[in-house]
């Protein structure tokens, strides 16, 4: 059981960092003309849009600027920190 928790302690931050990188790439692609219509842009949009739509509903955009990506990454970082705290607590309970 402890080995599974150690594995989760390693893999959860890796997954969150990878998804955060996708969010940054998506944000940069919105500034480039025709990047969103490419196959890679459409694939990244399919992965990122459902998560970003939650923040777009909660956080209004200011003119042409949307801060939804910033808040989405911030929320992912909070989830990452919380998951690490919980996993470390569980490891200490079991050892």
C-alpha positions as CSV (number, residue, x, y, z in Angstrom):
1,X,0.0,0.0,0.0
2,X,2.8,2.4,0.9
3,X,4.5,1.7,-2.5
4,X,1.3,2.7,-4.3
5,X,1.2,5.9,-2.3
6,X,4.8,6.7,-3.2
7,X,4.0,6.0,-6.8
8,X,1.1,8.4,-6.6
9,X,3.3,11.0,-4.9
10,X,5.6,10.8,-8.0
11,X,3.0,10.6,-10.8
12,X,0.4,13.1,-9.7
13,X,2.7,16.2,-10.0
14,X,4.0,14.9,-13.3
15,X,0.4,14.7,-14.7
16,X,-0.5,18.1,-13.3
17,X,2.7,19.6,-14.8
18,X,1.9,18.1,-18.2
19,X,-1.6,19.4,-18.2
20,X,-0.4,22.8,-17.1
21,X,2.0,22.8,-20.0
22,X,-0.9,22.0,-22.3
23,X,-2.8,25.0,-20.9
24,X,0.2,27.3,-21.5
25,X,0.6,26.0,-25.1
26,X,-3.1,26.5,-25.7
27,X,-2.9,30.1,-24.4
28,X,0.1,30.8,-26.7
29,X,-1.7,29.2,-29.7
30,X,-4.6,31.6,-29.3
31,X,-2.2,34.5,-30.1
32,X,-1.0,32.8,-33.3
33,X,-3.0,33.0,-36.5
34,X,-4.3,29.7,-37.8
35,X,-2.7,27.7,-35.0
36,X,-6.1,26.7,-33.6
37,X,-7.2,25.3,-36.9
38,X,-4.2,22.9,-37.2
39,X,-4.7,19.3,-36.2
40,X,-2.4,19.8,-33.2
41,X,-4.4,22.9,-32.2
42,X,-7.7,21.0,-32.4
43,X,-6.3,18.1,-30.4
44,X,-5.0,20.4,-27.6
45,X,-8.3,22.3,-27.7
46,X,-10.3,19.1,-27.2
47,X,-8.2,18.3,-24.1
48,X,-8.2,21.8,-22.6
49,X,-11.5,23.4,-23.5
50,X,-13.8,21.4,-21.1
51,X,-11.6,22.3,-18.1
52,X,-11.3,25.9,-19.2
53,X,-15.0,26.3,-19.7
54,X,-15.6,25.9,-16.0
55,X,-13.4,28.9,-15.3
56,X,-14.8,30.9,-18.2
57,X,-18.3,30.6,-16.7
58,X,-17.0,31.8,-13.3
59,X,-14.5,34.5,-14.3
60,X,-15.6,37.2,-16.8
61,X,-13.2,38.3,-19.5
62,X,-12.0,41.9,-19.5
63,X,-12.3,43.1,-23.1
64,X,-10.4,40.7,-25.3
65,X,-8.3,39.4,-22.4
66,X,-9.4,36.2,-20.5
67,X,-7.7,35.2,-17.3
68,X,-9.3,31.8,-17.3
69,X,-6.0,30.0,-18.2
70,X,-4.2,31.8,-15.3
71,X,-6.8,30.7,-12.8
72,X,-7.0,27.2,-14.2
73,X,-3.3,26.8,-13.7
74,X,-3.5,28.3,-10.2
75,X,-6.2,25.8,-9.3
76,X,-4.2,22.9,-10.6
77,X,-1.3,24.0,-8.5
78,X,-3.5,24.1,-5.4
79,X,-4.8,20.6,-6.2
80,X,-1.3,19.4,-6.6
81,X,-0.3,20.8,-3.3
82,X,-3.4,19.4,-1.6
83,X,-2.8,15.9,-3.1
84,X,0.8,15.9,-1.9
85,X,-0.2,16.9,1.6
86,X,-2.9,14.1,1.7
87,X,-0.5,11.5,0.3
88,X,2.3,12.3,2.7
89,X,-0.2,12.2,5.6
90,X,-1.4,8.8,4.5
91,X,2.2,7.5,4.1
92,X,3.0,8.7,7.6
93,X,-0.1,6.9,9.0
94,X,0.9,3.6,7.3
95,X,4.6,3.6,8.2
